[in-house]
Amino acid sequence: MKFRCRMTEMLAIKKFYTVLNTISKMAKSCILRLSQDSFFFIVHESTPSSPSIWCEMEQNRFFNEYNFEGVNAESPHIYLEIEPEQLTKALHPILKSSGFFSLKFKLTKKRDRPCLSLEIEDRLCVHDIPVNLIPRKHWSNYEEPCMPPHRIGIFLPPLKNLKHIVERYKNLGQAMTLQVDTTGEQGCLKFKLESDSISLGTYFQDLEIPKINHSGTSEPPSGAINGTATVKIELRRFNLFLHSEQINPRKVIANFINDKMIHIFLVHDDIFMQYFIPAIMEE
């Protein structure tokens, strides 16, 4: 089992930092899954208050050198539990550096504790960040989530616009209802917040409806059916998702599973993130 890699391009480091910073705002810890071709950040929903995230990144778009050996030929992966905030704190000074040369990551062992060592070459600076190795018997807990059936998909408006609205909503209540309608040529999305003292609604008209993807390409699968769906969610969870706006995704598709879940895809040129928001179960 071996992992060693090197970054030399500042743009790649900034993208890597942005993803880590986004995830650190959503969860205290996450799983870093390493493989030969890609690496993944996974947030497993272990408690009702935790979001669930699956983020895939192609290693050759970020690393100039990438040396990797999994556990063995039958299990060619490494699973690490990390605290993304620790990595962002180590990376942040580099973003403002004018004399940067390269950045190295290496899986090491310090004082009998596995670590992800981060070396900034020009500064002769090394950060040893403790990690936990995930045993193979638990790997199945971190498989890519299945695509839910009977979903209704729509392209979301710019996340920055949604963020402004949700910032206002969250001061007025703890939950909101999202309604989507794709029965016409263009889709419609409605935010609705109701309480004993207030009733608010925001409409987004003429939204693009994704085409069904049967090609097996890297594009996300879209809604499989046209129709209407309603999902009531916690405002706090949706606001956490909106932190992903800093990734600057090329497109954002939301699949609605009526009364159950919103399954969101964020697509960048070299980042593919899925975010799951479960519905509030009415008693």
Secondary structure in CASP SS format (residue, H / E / C, confidence):
PFRMAT SS
TARGET T0000
AUTHOR 0000-0000-0000
METHOD secondary structure of the structure
MODEL  1
M C 1.00
K E 1.00
F E 1.00
R E 1.00
C E 1.00
R E 1.00
M E 1.00
T C 1.00
E C 1.00
M H 1.00
L H 1.00
A H 1.00
I H 1.00
K H 1.00
K H 1.00
F H 1.00
Y H 1.00
T H 1.00
V H 1.00
L H 1.00
N H 1.00
T H 1.00
I H 1.00
S H 1.00
K H 1.00
M H 1.00
A C 1.00
K C 1.00
S C 1.00
C E 1.00
I E 1.00
L E 1.00
R E 1.00
L E 1.00
S C 1.00
Q C 1.00
D C 1.00
S E 1.00
F E 1.00
F E 1.00
F E 1.00
I E 1.00
V E 1.00
H C 1.00
E C 1.00
S C 1.00
T C 1.00
P C 1.00
S C 1.00
S C 1.00
P C 1.00
S E 1.00
I E 1.00
W E 1.00
C E 1.00
E E 1.00
M E 1.00
E E 1.00
Q H 1.00
N H 1.00
R H 1.00
F C 1.00
F C 1.00
N C 1.00
E E 1.00
Y E 1.00
N E 1.00
F E 1.00
E E 1.00
G C 1.00
V C 1.00
N C 1.00
A C 1.00
E C 1.00
S C 1.00
P C 1.00
H C 1.00
I E 1.00
Y E 1.00
L E 1.00
E E 1.00
I E 1.00
E C 1.00
P H 1.00
E H 1.00
Q H 1.00
L H 1.00
T H 1.00
K H 1.00
A H 1.00
L H 1.00
H H 1.00
P H 1.00
I H 1.00
L H 1.00
K C 1.00
S C 1.00
S C 1.00
G C 1.00
F C 1.00
F C 1.00
S C 1.00
L E 1.00
K E 1.00
F E 1.00
K E 1.00
L E 1.00
T E 1.00
K E 1.00
K E 1.00
R C 1.00
D C 1.00
R E 1.00
P E 1.00
C E 1.00
L E 1.00
S E 1.00
L E 1.00
E E 1.00
I E 1.00
E H 1.00
D H 1.00
R H 1.00
L C 1.00
C E 1.00
V E 1.00
H E 1.00
D E 1.00
I E 1.00
P E 1.00
V C 1.00
N E 1.00
L E 1.00
I C 1.00
P C 1.00
R H 1.00
K H 1.00
H H 1.00
W H 1.00
S H 1.00
N H 1.00
Y H 1.00
E C 1.00
E C 1.00
P C 1.00
C C 1.00
M C 1.00
P C 1.00
P C 1.00
H C 1.00
R C 1.00
I E 1.00
G E 1.00
I E 1.00
F E 1.00
L C 1.00
P C 1.00
P C 1.00
L H 1.00
K H 1.00
N H 1.00
L H 1.00
K H 1.00
H H 1.00
I H 1.00
V H 1.00
E H 1.00
R H 1.00
Y H 1.00
K C 1.00
N C 1.00
L C 1.00
G C 1.00
Q C 1.00
A E 1.00
M E 1.00
T E 1.00
L E 1.00
Q E 1.00
V E 1.00
D E 1.00
T C 1.00
T C 1.00
G C 1.00
E C 1.00
Q C 1.00
G E 1.00
C E 1.00
L E 1.00
K E 1.00
F E 1.00
K E 1.00
L E 1.00
E E 1.00
S C 1.00
D C 1.00
S C 1.00
I C 1.00
S E 1.00
L E 1.00
G E 1.00
T E 1.00
Y E 1.00
F E 1.00
Q E 1.00
D E 1.00
L E 1.00
E C 1.00
I C 1.00
P C 1.00
K C 1.00
I C 1.00
N C 1.00
H C 1.00
S C 1.00
G C 1.00
T C 1.00
S C 1.00
E C 1.00
P C 1.00
P C 1.00
S C 1.00
G C 1.00
A C 1.00
I C 1.00
N C 1.00
G C 1.00
T E 1.00
A E 1.00
T E 1.00
V E 1.00
K E 1.00
I E 1.00
E E 1.00
L H 1.00
R H 1.00
R H 1.00
F H 1.00
N H 1.00
L H 1.00
F H 1.00
L H 1.00
H H 1.00
S H 1.00
E H 1.00
Q H 1.00
I H 1.00
N C 1.00
P C 1.00
R C 1.00
K E 1.00
V E 1.00
I E 1.00
A E 1.00
N E 1.00
F E 1.00
I E 1.00
N C 1.00
D C 1.00
K C 1.00
M E 1.00
I E 1.00
H E 1.00
I E 1.00
F E 1.00
L E 1.00
V E 1.00
H C 1.00
D C 1.00
D C 1.00
I E 1.00
F E 1.00
M E 1.00
Q E 1.00
Y E 1.00
F E 1.00
I E 1.00
P E 1.00
A C 1.00
I C 1.00
M C 1.00
E C 1.00
E C 1.00
END
